[in-house]
Amino acid sequence: MTAPLALPRRSVGDILHLIVSAAWYRRYLLCVPVVVMPLLAGGVSLLLPKSYDARMVMLVQEPAKLNPFLNDLAIGPNLKDRKEGLISLLHSEHILGAVVDDQKLVSPDSSPRVRDDAIRTLSGNLTARTVGGDLIELKLKGQSPKGLDRILASIADRFVDRLLAPERSSIEGSVTFLDREIAEKRRLLSSAEDELATFKQKNADKLPELYTANVQRLTGLQRTLEEKQFDLSAAQAAFDDLRSRLASTNPVITKMEEQIVQVSGEVALLRARYTDDHSDVQAALRKLRRLEDERRALIAAAQQLSPEDVERAIDQVASNATASGRAAAPLLVSQMQRLEDARTRRDSLTREVEGLKQSVADAKQSVADYGAIELQQKRLERAVFAARETYDSLAKRYDMARITGALGRFEGPERVKMIDPPTEPSAPTTPPAILFILAGIAGGIGLGAALAFLAELADSSLRRREQVEIGLGVPLLSRLPRLTSPQ
């Protein structure tokens, strides 16, 4: 068995010859697509509906760029953080449904399905993208240029309204919430202040601010009480001394002693004349003993003399002196007047001591209540401080919210600017027919070449000398032409 022959080395010319011969052999596969594809492409360009694009570009500026000095009072749109959410909102039924109704893209009597189809079609034809950090580009496709600019402008208005809605809604909500909370906190603050004022008014003399003064007052009252108690003791001693001395100069006792002296003289005279058993002597002795018993009883009762008794004694002395034609003893009257003065001073000091004792007890109670009152006052002051701090904080935030809202309304017209407003498209965006034909020619050439290449690979017939030699493994000496039988 002979070994297969090796492939001969081919030059570039040989390779080109093989390619050309194969192309000629597959000339129909090459030419038919080149002729058919441009015709199909031209037909497609004629049958393909026209597409128009309306676009617009708007500038959404950050508050810091409009007025950097008021940046702390402004709320930005945050396009970078809200990009995905805004694009989803742009395609939502909330915006597109309102646009469909505003532009009357469907009749009011249309079914919900027709309206939903119109919204889906509008959403599919609408695209949005951000350019940089401040520019937003909106595009709307349609098969007719008529009305695209109006529809896109309506979409832009709705979109801008929703773009700035968080700022407005947050400000309005904040103002409403803060207004309600401020009213509530004002009521709580007034209640806490009234409670503290009532507490201070009720314990005006026991407040912690007066603690030192109360202690000093207590010390002074105790010192005054001691002095008055000493004066009362002295007045009581003076009164007792005057009363004991006055008892010995009682006018009744004096009169009785005079009678005792007189009766004693009579007894002495009767004893000089009679014996002790005589009836006159016995009568005089009985009278003398009775007078002495009465004198002792009067002396014992002299310690309990009242002012009325003293007055009666003075009146009795005065009446006796008048009846006898003699004036009352000046010494007795002066002693009784001094006794009355001593009694008055004693009673006055007694009342002063009782009042001082009550004042000392009240002062001690005030000092003893200092801890509880101070604790209660501090608790009330903390409540007032917390309520006032909360109220002031809310009031400041309320003012900031109102200023922020006013700033947003002031800057509103400058926040969003139309860089490129929507206009009605004048030319379709669909490629022209010549581009379709050129693309068909290029596609036909590629398709024909691919078909010819695949057909050549799949063809196992022998058409060249080297194919026979390689297949048989022997050199080819000659080739017989095709012989046809005679007619």
C-alpha positions as CSV (number, residue, x, y, z in Angstrom):
1,M,0.0,0.0,0.0
2,T,1.4,3.3,-1.0
3,A,1.7,6.2,1.4
4,P,-0.6,9.2,0.7
5,L,1.0,12.0,-1.1
6,A,1.8,15.2,0.8
7,L,0.0,18.4,0.0
8,P,1.9,20.5,-2.5
9,R,3.0,24.0,-1.4
10,R,0.6,26.6,-2.7
11,S,1.5,30.2,-3.6
12,V,-0.8,33.2,-3.1
13,G,-1.8,33.0,-6.7
14,D,-2.8,29.3,-6.3
15,I,-4.9,30.2,-3.3
16,L,-6.6,33.1,-5.1
17,H,-7.2,30.8,-8.1
18,L,-8.9,28.3,-5.8
19,I,-11.1,31.0,-4.2
20,V,-12.1,32.4,-7.5
21,S,-12.9,29.0,-8.9
22,A,-14.9,28.1,-5.9
23,A,-16.8,31.4,-6.1
24,W,-17.5,30.8,-9.7
25,Y,-18.7,27.4,-9.0
26,R,-21.0,28.8,-6.3
27,R,-21.9,32.0,-8.2
28,Y,-25.6,31.6,-7.8
29,L,-25.4,31.3,-4.0
30,L,-23.3,34.5,-4.0
31,C,-25.3,36.6,-6.4
32,V,-28.8,35.7,-5.4
33,P,-28.6,37.2,-1.8
34,V,-26.8,40.2,-3.2
35,V,-29.7,40.9,-5.5
36,V,-32.5,39.9,-3.1
37,M,-31.4,41.5,0.1
38,P,-31.3,45.1,-1.2
39,L,-34.7,44.7,-2.6
40,L,-36.0,43.3,0.7
41,A,-34.3,46.2,2.6
42,G,-35.8,48.8,0.3
43,G,-39.2,47.2,0.9
44,V,-38.7,47.2,4.6
45,S,-37.7,50.9,4.5
46,L,-40.9,51.7,2.7
47,L,-43.1,49.6,5.0
48,L,-41.4,50.5,8.3
49,P,-43.4,53.2,10.1
50,K,-41.7,56.5,10.6
51,S,-40.4,57.3,14.1
52,Y,-40.1,60.8,15.5
53,D,-38.3,62.0,18.7
54,A,-39.1,65.0,20.8
55,R,-36.5,65.9,23.4
56,M,-35.9,68.5,26.1
57,V,-33.2,69.3,28.6
58,M,-33.8,71.1,31.8
59,L,-31.5,72.3,34.5
60,V,-32.3,71.5,38.2
61,Q,-30.1,73.6,40.3
62,E,-29.1,72.9,43.9
63,P,-30.0,75.6,46.4
64,A,-26.3,76.0,47.4
65,K,-25.5,77.1,43.9
66,L,-28.4,79.6,43.8
67,N,-27.5,81.2,47.2
68,P,-24.7,79.6,49.1
69,F,-25.3,82.0,52.0
70,L,-28.7,80.4,52.7
71,N,-27.6,76.8,52.1
72,D,-28.5,75.8,55.7
73,L,-32.1,77.0,55.1
74,A,-32.7,75.2,51.8
75,I,-33.6,71.6,50.9
76,G,-32.1,70.2,47.7
77,P,-33.7,67.9,45.2
78,N,-30.9,65.3,45.7
79,L,-30.9,64.1,42.0
80,K,-28.0,61.7,42.5
81,D,-29.6,59.9,45.4
82,R,-33.1,59.9,43.9
83,K,-32.1,59.1,40.3
84,E,-33.6,55.6,40.1
85,G,-36.6,56.5,42.1
86,L,-37.4,59.5,39.9
87,I,-37.1,57.5,36.7
88,S,-39.5,54.9,38.1
89,L,-41.8,57.7,39.1
90,L,-41.6,59.2,35.6
91,H,-42.9,55.9,34.2
92,S,-45.5,55.5,36.8
93,E,-49.3,55.7,36.3
94,H,-49.4,58.6,38.7
95,I,-47.7,60.9,36.2
96,L,-48.5,59.3,32.9
97,G,-52.1,58.7,33.7
98,A,-52.5,62.4,34.5
99,V,-50.8,63.2,31.2
100,V,-53.1,60.9,29.3
101,D,-56.1,62.6,30.8
102,D,-54.7,66.1,30.3
103,Q,-53.8,65.6,26.7
104,K,-56.9,63.5,26.0
105,L,-55.0,60.7,24.4
106,V,-58.0,58.5,25.1
107,S,-61.6,59.4,25.2
108,P,-63.3,59.7,28.6
109,D,-65.6,56.8,27.7
110,S,-62.7,54.4,27.0
111,S,-62.4,51.3,29.0
112,P,-59.7,51.0,31.6
113,R,-57.9,48.5,29.4
114,V,-57.6,51.1,26.6
115,R,-56.3,53.6,29.1
116,D,-53.8,51.2,30.5
117,D,-52.6,50.4,27.0
118,A,-52.1,54.1,26.3
119,I,-50.1,54.5,29.5
120,R,-47.9,51.5,28.7
121,T,-47.3,52.8,25.2
122,L,-46.4,56.2,26.5
123,S,-44.1,54.7,29.1
124,G,-42.3,52.6,26.5
125,N,-41.7,55.6,24.2
126,L,-40.4,57.7,27.1
127,T,-36.8,57.7,28.2
128,A,-35.0,59.9,30.8
129,R,-31.4,60.2,31.8
130,T,-29.3,62.6,33.9
131,V,-26.4,64.4,32.4
132,G,-23.9,65.3,35.0
133,G,-25.4,66.2,38.3
134,D,-27.9,69.0,37.3
135,L,-29.2,68.2,33.8
136,I,-32.1,65.9,33.0
137,E,-32.9,64.9,29.4
138,L,-36.3,63.6,28.5
139,K,-37.1,61.9,25.1
140,L,-40.4,60.9,23.8
141,K,-40.9,58.8,20.6
142,G,-43.9,58.7,18.4
143,Q,-45.1,57.7,15.0
144,S,-46.4,61.2,14.3
145,P,-44.7,64.5,15.1
146,K,-47.9,66.2,15.8
147,G,-48.4,66.8,19.5
148,L,-45.2,65.2,20.8
149,D,-43.9,68.5,22.1
150,R,-47.1,69.2,24.0
151,I,-47.2,65.7,25.5
152,L,-43.5,65.9,26.5
153,A,-44.1,69.4,28.1
154,S,-47.0,68.0,30.1
155,I,-44.8,65.1,31.3
156,A,-42.1,67.6,32.2
157,D,-44.5,69.7,34.2
158,R,-45.7,66.7,36.1
159,F,-42.2,65.4,36.6
160,V,-40.9,68.8,37.9
161,D,-43.9,69.0,40.3
162,R,-43.1,65.6,41.7
163,L,-39.4,66.4,41.7
164,L,-39.9,69.3,44.0
165,A,-42.8,67.8,45.9
166,P,-40.7,66.3,48.7
167,E,-39.4,69.7,49.5
168,R,-42.9,71.4,49.6
169,S,-44.6,68.5,51.3
170,S,-41.9,68.2,53.9
171,I,-42.0,71.9,54.6
172,E,-45.8,72.1,54.8
173,G,-45.9,69.0,56.9
174,S,-43.2,70.3,59.2
175,V,-45.0,73.6,59.7
176,T,-48.3,72.0,60.4
177,F,-46.7,69.5,62.8
178,L,-44.6,72.1,64.6
179,D,-47.6,74.5,64.9
180,R,-49.6,71.8,66.6
181,E,-46.7,70.7,68.9
182,I,-45.9,74.3,69.8
183,A,-49.5,74.9,70.9
184,E,-49.4,71.7,73.1
185,K,-45.9,72.6,74.5
186,R,-47.1,76.2,75.2
187,R,-50.0,74.8,77.2
188,L,-47.7,72.5,79.1
189,L,-45.2,75.3,79.8
190,S,-48.0,77.6,81.1
191,S,-49.3,74.8,83.3
192,A,-45.8,74.1,84.7
193,E,-45.2,77.9,85.3
194,D,-48.6,78.2,87.0
195,E,-47.8,75.2,89.3
196,L,-44.4,76.7,90.2
197,A,-45.9,80.1,90.9
198,T,-48.7,78.6,93.1
199,F,-46.1,76.6,95.0
200,K,-44.0,79.7,95.6
201,Q,-47.0,81.7,96.7
202,K,-48.1,78.9,99.1
203,N,-44.7,78.5,100.6
204,A,-43.5,82.1,100.3
205,D,-41.9,82.1,103.8
206,K,-40.3,78.6,103.4
207,L,-38.5,78.9,100.0
208,P,-34.9,77.8,99.8
209,E,-33.9,81.4,99.1
210,L,-35.1,82.4,102.5
211,Y,-33.4,79.5,104.4
212,T,-30.6,81.6,105.8
213,A,-33.0,84.4,106.7
214,N,-35.3,81.8,108.4
215,V,-32.4,80.4,110.4
216,Q,-31.3,83.9,111.5
217,R,-34.9,84.7,112.4
218,L,-35.3,81.5,114.4
219,T,-32.1,82.3,116.3
220,G,-33.3,85.8,117.0
221,L,-36.7,84.5,118.1
222,Q,-35.1,82.0,120.4
223,R,-32.9,84.7,121.9
224,T,-35.9,87.0,122.4
225,L,-37.9,84.2,123.9
226,E,-35.2,83.5,126.4
227,E,-35.1,87.2,127.3
228,K,-38.9,87.4,127.7
229,Q,-39.0,84.2,129.8
230,F,-36.4,85.8,132.0
231,D,-38.4,89.0,132.2
232,L,-41.6,86.9,132.9
233,S,-39.8,85.1,135.8
234,A,-38.7,88.4,137.2
235,A,-42.2,89.9,136.8
236,Q,-43.8,86.8,138.5
237,A,-41.4,87.1,141.4
238,A,-42.1,90.8,141.8
239,F,-45.9,90.1,141.7
240,D,-45.6,87.4,144.3
241,D,-43.5,89.6,146.5
242,L,-46.0,92.5,146.3
243,R,-48.9,90.2,146.9
244,S,-47.3,88.7,150.0
245,R,-46.5,92.2,151.3
246,L,-50.0,93.4,150.5
247,A,-51.5,90.5,152.3
248,S,-50.0,91.8,155.5
249,T,-51.5,95.2,154.9
250,N,-54.9,94.0,153.9
251,P,-57.4,96.6,155.1
252,V,-59.8,93.9,156.2
253,I,-57.1,92.2,158.3
254,T,-56.1,95.6,159.6
255,K,-59.6,96.5,160.7
256,M,-59.9,93.0,162.2
257,E,-56.6,93.5,164.1
258,E,-58.0,96.8,165.4
259,Q,-61.1,95.0,166.6
260,I,-58.9,92.3,168.2
261,V,-56.9,94.9,170.0
262,Q,-60.2,96.6,171.1
263,V,-61.7,93.3,172.3
264,S,-58.4,92.3,174.0
265,G,-58.7,95.6,176.0
266,E,-62.3,94.9,176.9
267,V,-61.3,91.3,178.0
268,A,-58.5,92.8,180.2
269,L,-61.0,95.3,181.8
270,L,-63.6,92.6,182.4
271,R,-61.0,90.3,184.0
272,A,-60.1,93.1,186.3
273,R,-63.6,93.3,187.5
274,Y,-64.8,89.7,187.1
275,T,-63.5,86.2,187.1
276,D,-62.9,84.1,183.9
277,D,-66.1,82.2,184.5
278,H,-68.2,85.3,184.3
279,S,-70.5,85.4,181.4
280,D,-69.3,88.8,180.1
281,V,-65.7,87.5,180.2
282,Q,-66.6,84.3,178.4
283,A,-68.5,86.3,175.7
284,A,-65.5,88.6,175.2
285,L,-63.1,85.6,175.0
286,R,-65.3,83.9,172.4
287,K,-65.4,87.1,170.3
288,L,-61.7,87.4,170.5
289,R,-61.1,83.8,169.4
290,R,-63.5,84.3,166.5
291,L,-61.7,87.4,165.4
292,E,-58.3,85.7,165.5
293,D,-59.7,82.7,163.5
294,E,-61.1,85.0,160.9
295,R,-57.7,86.9,160.7
296,R,-55.8,83.7,160.1
297,A,-58.3,82.7,157.4
298,L,-57.9,86.0,155.8
299,I,-54.2,85.8,155.9
300,A,-54.3,82.3,154.2
301,A,-56.7,83.6,151.5
302,A,-54.6,86.7,150.9
303,Q,-52.5,84.8,148.4
304,Q,-55.5,84.3,146.1
305,L,-56.5,88.0,145.9
306,S,-57.9,88.9,142.5
307,P,-58.0,92.4,141.0
308,E,-61.7,92.6,141.9
309,D,-60.8,91.8,145.6
310,V,-58.2,94.4,145.5
311,E,-60.6,96.9,144.1
312,R,-63.2,96.0,146.7
313,A,-60.6,96.3,149.4
314,I,-59.7,99.7,148.1
315,D,-63.4,100.7,148.0
316,Q,-63.9,99.4,151.5
317,V,-60.9,101.3,152.8
318,A,-62.1,104.4,151.1
319,S,-65.7,104.0,152.4
320,N,-64.5,103.3,155.9
321,A,-62.3,106.3,155.8
322,T,-65.2,108.5,154.5
323,A,-67.6,107.2,157.2
324,S,-65.1,107.8,159.9
325,G,-64.0,111.1,158.4
326,R,-60.5,110.0,157.7
327,A,-58.6,109.7,154.4
328,A,-57.4,106.3,153.2
329,A,-53.9,105.3,154.0
330,P,-51.7,106.4,151.0
331,L,-49.2,103.5,151.6
332,L,-51.9,100.9,151.2
333,V,-53.3,102.4,148.1
334,S,-49.8,102.7,146.5
335,Q,-49.1,99.1,147.4
336,M,-52.3,97.9,145.8
337,Q,-51.6,100.0,142.7
338,R,-48.1,98.5,142.4
339,L,-49.6,95.0,142.7
340,E,-52.0,95.7,139.9
341,D,-49.1,97.1,137.7
342,A,-47.1,94.0,138.4
343,R,-50.0,91.8,137.5
344,T,-50.5,93.7,134.2
345,R,-46.8,93.3,133.3
346,R,-46.8,89.6,134.2
347,D,-49.9,89.0,132.0
348,S,-48.3,91.0,129.1
349,L,-45.1,89.1,129.3
350,T,-47.0,85.8,129.5
351,R,-48.8,86.7,126.3
352,E,-45.5,87.8,124.6
353,V,-43.9,84.5,125.7
354,E,-46.8,82.4,124.3
355,G,-46.6,84.4,121.0
356,L,-42.8,83.9,120.8
357,K,-43.2,80.2,121.5
358,Q,-45.7,79.9,118.6
359,S,-43.3,82.0,116.3
360,V,-40.4,79.8,117.3
361,A,-42.4,76.6,116.6
362,D,-43.4,78.0,113.2
363,A,-39.8,79.0,112.4
364,K,-38.6,75.6,113.4
365,Q,-41.2,74.0,111.1
366,S,-40.1,76.2,108.3
367,V,-36.5,75.2,108.7
368,A,-37.4,71.6,109.1
369,D,-39.5,71.7,105.9
370,Y,-36.5,73.1,103.9
371,G,-35.4,69.8,102.4
372,A,-38.8,68.7,101.2
373,I,-39.7,72.2,99.9
374,E,-36.3,72.5,98.1
375,L,-36.8,69.1,96.5
376,Q,-40.3,70.0,95.3
377,Q,-39.2,73.4,94.1
378,K,-36.3,71.9,92.1
379,R,-38.6,69.3,90.6
380,L,-41.0,72.1,89.5
381,E,-38.2,74.2,88.2
382,R,-36.8,71.3,86.2
383,A,-40.2,70.7,84.7
384,V,-40.5,74.4,83.8
385,F,-36.9,74.4,82.3
386,A,-37.6,71.3,80.3
387,A,-40.9,72.6,79.0
388,R,-39.4,76.0,78.2
389,E,-36.4,74.4,76.4
390,T,-38.7,72.2,74.4
391,Y,-40.9,75.1,73.5
392,D,-38.0,77.3,72.5
393,S,-36.5,74.5,70.4
394,L,-39.8,73.9,68.6
395,A,-40.4,77.6,68.1
396,K,-36.9,78.0,66.6
397,R,-37.6,75.0,64.3
398,Y,-41.0,76.4,63.4
399,D,-39.4,79.7,62.4
400,M,-36.7,77.9,60.4
401,A,-39.4,75.8,58.6
402,R,-41.4,78.9,57.7
403,I,-38.3,80.7,56.4
404,T,-37.3,77.6,54.5
405,G,-40.7,77.4,52.9
406,A,-40.6,81.1,52.0
407,L,-37.1,80.6,50.5
408,G,-38.3,77.6,48.5
409,R,-41.2,79.7,47.1
410,F,-38.8,82.6,46.4
411,E,-36.3,80.4,44.6
412,G,-38.9,78.2,42.9
413,P,-38.8,79.9,39.5
414,E,-35.0,79.8,39.4
415,R,-34.7,76.2,40.6
416,V,-35.7,74.5,37.3
417,K,-34.8,76.1,33.9
418,M,-35.6,74.8,30.5
419,I,-32.2,74.6,28.6
420,D,-33.7,73.0,25.6
421,P,-37.5,73.2,25.5
422,P,-39.5,70.5,23.6
423,T,-40.3,71.3,20.0
424,E,-42.2,69.4,17.4
425,P,-39.8,67.2,15.4
426,S,-39.4,68.1,11.8
427,A,-37.7,65.0,10.5
428,P,-38.1,61.3,11.4
429,T,-35.4,59.5,13.3
430,T,-35.9,56.4,11.1
431,P,-32.9,55.8,8.8
432,P,-33.5,56.7,5.0
433,A,-34.1,54.1,2.3
434,I,-30.6,54.4,0.9
435,L,-29.2,53.2,4.2
436,F,-31.5,50.2,4.1
437,I,-30.4,49.4,0.5
438,L,-26.7,49.7,1.4
439,A,-27.3,47.6,4.4
440,G,-29.1,45.1,2.2
441,I,-26.2,44.9,-0.2
442,A,-23.7,44.4,2.6
443,G,-25.9,41.8,4.1
444,G,-26.4,40.1,0.8
445,I,-22.7,39.9,0.2
446,G,-22.1,38.5,3.6
447,L,-25.0,36.1,3.4
448,G,-23.9,34.9,-0.1
449,A,-20.3,34.4,1.0
450,A,-21.5,32.5,4.1
451,L,-23.8,30.2,2.0
452,A,-21.1,29.6,-0.6
453,F,-18.5,28.8,2.1
454,L,-20.9,26.4,3.9
455,A,-21.8,24.7,0.6
456,E,-18.1,24.3,-0.3
457,L,-17.4,22.7,3.0
458,A,-20.3,20.3,2.7
459,D,-19.4,19.3,-0.9
460,S,-17.3,16.0,-1.1
461,S,-17.0,15.8,-4.9
462,L,-13.6,15.7,-6.6
463,R,-13.0,18.5,-9.0
464,R,-9.2,19.0,-8.9
465,R,-6.2,16.8,-9.7
466,E,-4.6,17.1,-6.3
467,Q,-7.8,16.0,-4.7
468,V,-7.6,12.7,-6.7
469,E,-3.9,12.2,-6.0
470,I,-4.4,12.8,-2.3
471,G,-7.4,10.6,-2.1
472,L,-5.8,7.7,-4.0
473,G,-2.2,8.2,-2.8
474,V,-0.8,7.8,-6.4
475,P,0.1,10.4,-8.9
476,L,-2.4,11.1,-11.7
477,L,-0.9,10.5,-15.1
478,S,-3.6,11.6,-17.4
479,R,-7.3,12.7,-17.4
480,L,-9.8,11.5,-19.9
481,P,-12.4,13.9,-21.0
482,R,-16.1,13.1,-20.7
483,L,-17.0,10.7,-23.5
484,T,-20.5,11.1,-25.0
485,S,-22.1,8.3,-26.9
486,P,-22.8,9.0,-30.6
487,Q,-26.3,10.1,-31.4
